[in-house]
Amino acid sequence: ISKAKASNALGQVTITQIDSDGNPLETWTLWNGFIKDFQLGTLSYGDDELTVTTLEVMYDWAKVTTANGSSKKGGTGQKNFFEQSSG
């Protein structure tokens, strides 16, 4: 399997961190992402412990958009980082 086939199979990866009310705090967009590792925790119905599932994704580059109430860019209250400049 090639990197191109792996990243095409996964598609564009977007990860959004939300607050307790469901509002987005950060949104990460990953380009050319592919799954490097996946670990499924142990499920035990007689146990009250949390189950940890780990997904490791490799990528070429990323863009993060964070919530910023003082920003009025585009009227959305968002601030973009890691964008290419056009100059």
Secondary structure, DSSP 8 states (H G I E B T S, - for coil): --HHHHHHHH--EEEEEE-TTS-EEEEEEEES-EEEEEE-----TT--S----EEEEE-SEEEEEEE-TT--GGGTTEEEES-----
